[in-house]
Amino acid sequence: MEPSELGSIRVDAFEQAYVVRWLTALVAQKTTLHDDDDENDYVYDHDDHDQNSAANLESPVQSAAALLAICAGAASAGTRTRTYVFCGVRVQLTDLALRNDDFGSVGAQTWGSACVLAEMIAEAPARFGLYDIGGTCGGNHRNDNASVFCHGGAHGGGGQRRGEGTAAIRVLELGAGTGLVSLTIAKILETTRTCGCSDNSRRRAEIVASDFYPPALENLRLNIQRNFASTKRDHDHDSDSAAPSGHDLSVSAHSLNWEEEATAAADRARALQSPFDVPFDEVFGADIVYELEHAAWINACLRRFLGLTGRFHLVIPLREGFARESATIERVFPRVEDMHRVMEAGPTLCITQREDITCEGPDGKGEVEYVHYTIQWAVCGDRRDRGDGIQGR
C-alpha cells in the first residue's frame, strides 16, 4: 500500500474505522486458533493441513498488527519529540513508542489530559498556588456541613513539619509520564524568578515528578535534562535533580509505587523516604485513573503526601470504555457538600470542585470531554459551632 493511500485511510474516519475493525478481527481470529490449538492438540495430530493453519496465519497477522499501529498514528508507530507552547511557556518532550506487549508503555506517552492541565496552569498560575504563596487560600470552600482545612501551620498526613531550608512550595506530580505538567510548572516558576515579577522570585520551590513504569521514568529523566541543562544525576536516590535558576528551584524524577504506598499507609511505623517525607502543597495528576484500583491507591498516596493546606488537581478524560474506572473517583473521594454523610473521624479528602471541560478532538475532529477535580482535606463540622469558619492559609 502506498503512503498516500495510508494517509487517506487515516484522514477518512469511516475508512479508518472499517480497516481497524477488519484488522482487529483478523488478529483476534489468530488468537482464537492459537487457543484452540493449546486445548485440542489431538485434533491436529490427524490433519496436517489443520495443524499448520495457525502457523500459516502468522505472516498476515504480523502485517495486520503493523497496519493497526500505522492507523493508530505516530503515538504507536515510534518515538517522537515535540515542543509544546502554552501562553509562551515552551516545553520539549519525547514520547516513546507504544508496545502491544506492554500496557505500561502508555505511561511514556503525552496524553490529552496532560495538555489540558498544563494549559490551565499556564493560563492562571495563581489558581494552582504558583503565585502569591502564603496569601489567602484560593480553594477555601464552606457550607453548612463541612469545612476545608486551610489554616496555616498544619502539616501533611504522615509527613514531617518543615524545617530550616525546606522549600516554600513543594509540588508533586503523580504518574508524570513524559513530565509535561511538572515541566510546565517548572518553566513558569523559572520565569518568575528570572524577571522577579512575583513573590515567588524570593521563595524556594521543589517539584517532584513521579512515575512507576521504568521506561517512562527513564524517559522522564531525559525530558528533565532536555529542558534544564543543569540537571544532575543523584545516584543515591536514583533520581535526577535540576536547578534551573540556581538553588531556589529544583525539578526531580522519582519512582513511586502507588500500590506499595497504599499498603504502607496502614503501617504507621513505616517512615516516609525522601523526597516524600515532607508534605506537598500542590499535587497534580493527568489521566492517571484507568484501573478500578487506581482511585483508592491515589487516595492512600495523598493521605501520606498531601499537606492539610494542600490541594490535589486531577484531570481525566471521559472515555466510554473506562466509565467504571472514572466513576471510582467520586466513590473514593466524597463531595465536600456530602461530608455530613461520611462516618470518618478527622480530616477527609473531599472533592471541593468539579469542572467539566470540552476540547476539540485530535486533528480538529469531534470533541473530547474532560473533568477537572480539585480535592482537599475537609473536616465535618456545623457552621453554628465554628463561628466564622476556618481562616485561609
C-alpha positions in Angstrom: 0.0 0.0 0.0 1.3 3.4 -1.0 1.9 6.1 1.7 -0.7 8.3 0.1 -3.3 5.5 0.4 -2.4 5.0 4.1 -2.8 8.8 4.6 -6.2 8.8 3.0 -7.3 6.0 5.3 -6.2 7.9 8.4 -8.0 11.0 7.2 -11.3 9.3 6.4 -12.9 8.4 9.8 -15.2 5.8 8.2 -12.5 4.1 6.2 -10.2 4.1 9.2 -12.8 2.6 11.5 -13.6 -0.1 8.9 -10.0 -1.0 8.4 -9.3 -1.1 12.1 -12.3 -3.4 12.8 -11.3 -5.8 10.0 -7.6 -6.0 11.0 -8.6 -6.4 14.7 -10.9 -9.3 13.7 -8.0 -10.9 11.8 -5.7 -10.7 14.8 -8.5 -12.0 17.1 -9.0 -15.0 14.7 -5.3 -15.9 15.0 -5.6 -15.7 18.8 -8.7 -18.0 18.8 -6.9 -20.6 16.6 -3.9 -20.5 19.0 -6.1 -21.1 22.0 -7.9 -23.9 20.3 -4.6 -25.5 19.4 -3.5 -25.4 23.0 -6.7 -27.0 24.2 -7.2 -29.6 21.5 -3.8 -30.8 20.4 -5.2 -34.2 19.5 -7.3 -32.8 16.7 -4.3 -31.6 14.7 -2.4 -34.8 15.1 -4.7 -36.3 12.4 -4.7 -33.4 10.0 -1.5 -31.8 8.8 -3.4 -29.1 6.9 -5.3 -28.0 10.0 -2.2 -28.4 12.2 -0.4 -25.8 10.0 -3.4 -23.4 9.6 -2.5 -21.3 12.6 1.1 -21.1 11.6 0.1 -20.0 8.0 -1.7 -17.0 9.6 1.4 -15.8 11.3 2.7 -13.6 8.5 -0.6 -11.9 7.6 -1.3 -11.3 11.3 2.1 -9.6 11.8 1.3 -7.4 8.8 -2.2 -6.7 10.3 -0.6 -5.6 13.6 1.8 -3.3 11.7 -1.1 -1.7 9.8 -3.0 -1.3 13.1 0.0 0.6 14.5 0.1 2.9 11.5 -3.7 3.5 11.6 -3.3 4.4 15.3 -1.0 7.2 14.4 2.5 8.4 15.4 2.0 7.6 19.1 2.2 3.8 18.4 4.5 4.0 15.3 7.7 5.2 17.0 9.5 7.6 19.3 8.6 11.3 18.7 10.0 14.6 20.1 7.7 17.6 20.1 7.6 21.2 21.5 4.5 22.3 23.4 3.8 26.0 23.9 1.2 27.3 26.5 0.9 31.0 26.9 4.6 31.5 26.0 5.8 28.5 28.1 7.8 26.1 26.0 8.4 22.5 26.9 10.2 20.0 24.7 9.2 16.3 25.2 10.0 12.9 23.8 7.2 10.3 23.7 8.2 6.6 23.5 6.6 4.2 21.1 3.6 2.2 22.4 4.2 -1.5 22.7 1.5 -4.0 22.1 3.1 -6.5 24.5 3.4 -4.0 27.4 0.4 -2.0 28.6 2.6 0.0 30.9 4.1 1.8 27.8 1.1 4.1 27.8 2.8 5.9 30.6 5.5 7.1 28.2 3.1 9.0 26.1 1.8 12.6 26.4 -2.0 12.3 26.6 -4.6 15.0 26.1 -5.3 15.4 29.8 -1.8 16.5 30.5 -2.1 19.1 27.7 -5.4 20.4 29.2 -3.9 20.6 32.7 -0.7 22.2 31.6 -2.6 24.8 29.6 -4.9 25.6 32.5 -1.8 26.1 34.8 -0.1 28.3 32.2 -3.2 30.5 31.8 -3.8 31.0 35.5 -0.7 30.0 37.7 -2.2 31.7 40.8 -5.2 29.4 40.6 -2.8 26.5 41.2 -0.8 28.0 44.0 2.2 29.1 42.0 2.0 32.8 42.7 1.4 34.7 46.0 2.5 31.8 48.2 1.4 32.4 51.8 -1.6 34.5 50.8 -5.2 33.7 51.0 -6.3 30.1 50.3 -7.9 30.2 46.8 -9.5 26.8 47.5 -11.4 27.8 50.6 -14.9 26.3 50.5 -17.5 26.4 53.1 -21.0 25.1 53.5 -23.4 24.1 56.3 -21.9 20.6 56.9 -18.2 20.7 56.2 -15.2 23.0 56.1 -11.9 22.8 54.2 -8.7 22.8 56.2 -7.0 26.0 55.0 -5.4 27.3 58.2 -1.7 27.9 58.4 0.7 25.7 60.5 -0.9 22.4 59.7 1.4 19.7 58.3 0.6 16.8 56.0 -0.9 13.5 56.8 2.2 11.4 57.6 4.8 14.0 56.6 7.0 16.0 58.9 6.8 19.7 59.7 9.0 21.8 57.6 12.4 22.7 58.9 15.0 25.2 58.0 15.9 25.1 54.3 12.7 23.4 53.2 11.2 24.7 50.0 8.4 27.3 50.4 6.3 25.5 47.9 6.5 21.7 47.2 4.8 20.3 44.1 4.2 16.6 43.3 3.0 15.0 40.1 1.6 11.5 40.2 2.0 9.4 37.1 4.0 12.1 35.5 4.7 10.1 32.3 6.6 12.4 30.0 6.6 15.2 32.6 4.6 17.8 30.7 2.7 19.1 33.7 5.8 19.2 36.0 8.0 20.8 33.4 5.3 23.5 32.6 5.2 24.4 36.3 9.0 24.5 36.5 9.2 26.8 33.4 6.6 29.1 34.9 8.4 29.3 38.2 11.8 29.8 36.4 10.3 32.7 34.5 9.0 34.4 37.7 12.4 34.1 39.3 14.2 35.5 36.2 12.0 38.5 35.9 11.3 39.0 39.6 7.7 39.6 38.8 6.2 37.8 41.8 6.9 37.0 45.4 8.0 33.5 44.1 11.3 35.1 42.9 12.3 35.2 46.6 11.0 31.7 47.6 12.4 28.3 47.1 10.4 25.7 45.2 10.7 22.0 44.8 9.0 20.0 42.0 8.9 16.2 42.2 7.7 14.3 39.1 7.0 10.6 39.9 6.2 7.5 37.9 6.5 3.7 38.3 6.9 2.3 34.8 10.7 2.0 34.4 11.0 3.1 30.7 8.6 6.0 31.3 10.7 7.1 34.4 13.9 7.0 32.4 12.3 9.0 29.6 11.0 11.4 32.2 14.6 12.0 33.5 15.8 12.6 29.9 13.0 15.1 29.4 14.0 17.0 32.5 17.6 17.0 31.2 16.4 18.2 27.8 14.6 21.2 29.3 17.1 22.1 32.0 20.7 21.6 31.0 21.9 21.9 34.6 20.3 18.6 35.6 22.5 16.3 37.7 22.0 12.6 38.5 21.6 11.6 42.1 22.8 8.0 42.1 22.0 7.6 45.8 18.3 8.3 45.3 18.0 7.0 41.7 16.7 10.4 40.6 17.6 13.4 38.5 17.5 16.9 40.1 17.6 20.1 38.1 18.3 23.6 39.5 17.1 25.8 36.6 17.6 29.1 38.3 20.3 28.5 40.9 19.4 26.7 44.1 16.0 28.2 44.7 14.1 25.9 42.2 14.6 22.2 41.7 13.0 19.6 39.5 13.5 15.9 40.1 12.2 12.5 38.9 11.5 9.7 41.4 10.0 6.2 41.3 6.7 5.8 43.2 4.6 2.7 43.5 1.0 3.6 44.5 0.1 0.1 45.5 3.0 -0.2 47.9 2.1 3.2 49.4 -1.5 2.0 49.8 -0.1 -0.9 51.8 2.3 1.2 53.8 -0.5 3.7 54.7 -1.8 1.1 57.1 1.6 0.7 58.7 2.1 3.9 60.7 5.5 2.7 61.8 6.9 2.9 58.2 8.7 6.1 57.7 8.4 8.1 54.5 11.5 8.3 52.4 12.9 11.4 50.7 11.6 13.4 48.8 8.2 12.2 50.0 8.9 12.8 53.7 7.8 16.5 53.7 4.2 17.5 52.9 3.4 18.8 49.4 1.4 22.0 48.8 0.1 21.1 45.3 -0.3 17.7 43.8 -1.2 17.1 40.2 -2.4 14.1 38.1 -3.4 13.9 34.5 -5.2 10.8 33.1 -4.0 8.5 35.9 -7.2 6.6 36.7 -7.6 3.8 34.2 -7.8 0.8 36.5 -10.5 0.2 39.2 -7.9 0.2 42.0 -6.2 3.5 41.0 -8.5 5.9 42.8 -8.1 4.1 46.1 -4.3 3.9 45.7 -4.2 7.6 44.9 -6.2 8.4 47.9 -3.7 6.4 50.0 -0.8 8.4 48.5 -2.5 11.7 49.2 -3.1 10.7 52.8 0.7 10.3 53.2 1.9 13.1 51.0 -0.6 16.0 50.8 -0.3 18.7 53.4 -3.5 19.7 55.2 -3.5 23.0 53.5 -2.7 21.4 50.1 -4.7 20.6 47.0 -4.8 17.8 44.5 -5.7 18.7 40.9 -6.8 15.8 38.8 -7.8 15.9 35.1 -9.3 12.9 33.4 -11.0 12.3 30.0 -14.5 10.8 29.9 -13.9 7.7 27.8 -16.8 5.4 27.0 -14.7 2.3 27.7 -13.5 3.5 31.1 -16.7 4.7 32.7 -16.4 2.4 35.6 -12.9 3.4 36.4 -13.7 7.1 36.2 -16.7 6.6 38.5 -14.4 5.3 41.2 -13.1 8.8 41.8 -16.4 10.1 43.2 -16.8 7.0 45.2 -13.4 7.2 46.8 -13.4 11.0 47.3 -16.8 12.2 48.6 -18.1 15.7 47.6 -17.5 18.3 50.3 -21.2 19.0 50.5 -21.8 15.4 51.4 -19.4 15.4 54.3 -22.2 15.0 56.8 -22.8 11.5 55.5 -19.1 10.5 56.0 -18.6 8.4 59.1 -14.9 9.1 59.3 -13.2 10.8 62.2 -10.8 13.6 61.5 -9.9 15.2 58.1 -11.2 13.5 55.0 -10.1 14.0 51.4 -13.0 15.5 49.5 -13.9 16.9 46.1 -14.3 20.6 46.6 -14.8 21.5 43.0 -15.6 19.7 39.7 -15.2 21.4 36.4 -16.3 20.0 33.1 -14.2 20.9 30.1 -14.9 20.3 26.4 -12.0 20.4 23.9 -11.6 20.0 20.2 -10.5 16.4 19.4 -7.3 15.4 17.6 -6.9 16.9 14.1 -10.0 19.0 14.8 -12.3 16.0 14.6 -15.1 15.9 17.1 -14.9 16.9 20.8 -13.3 15.3 23.9 -14.8 15.8 27.3 -12.6 16.1 30.4 -13.2 16.6 34.1 -11.0 18.7 36.4 -11.3 17.8 40.1 -10.0 19.8 43.0 -9.5 17.6 46.0 -8.7 18.9 49.5 -8.7 17.9 53.2 -12.0 18.6 54.8 -13.4 18.1 58.3 -17.0 17.6 59.4 -18.5 20.4 61.5 -21.5 22.6 61.9 -21.2 26.2 61.0 -23.0 27.2 64.1 -20.2 25.6 66.2 -17.3 27.1 64.3 -18.4 30.7 64.1 -16.9 32.5 61.1 -15.2 29.4 59.8 -11.6 28.5 59.3 -9.2 31.1 58.1 -7.3 30.9 54.9 -3.6 30.0 54.9 
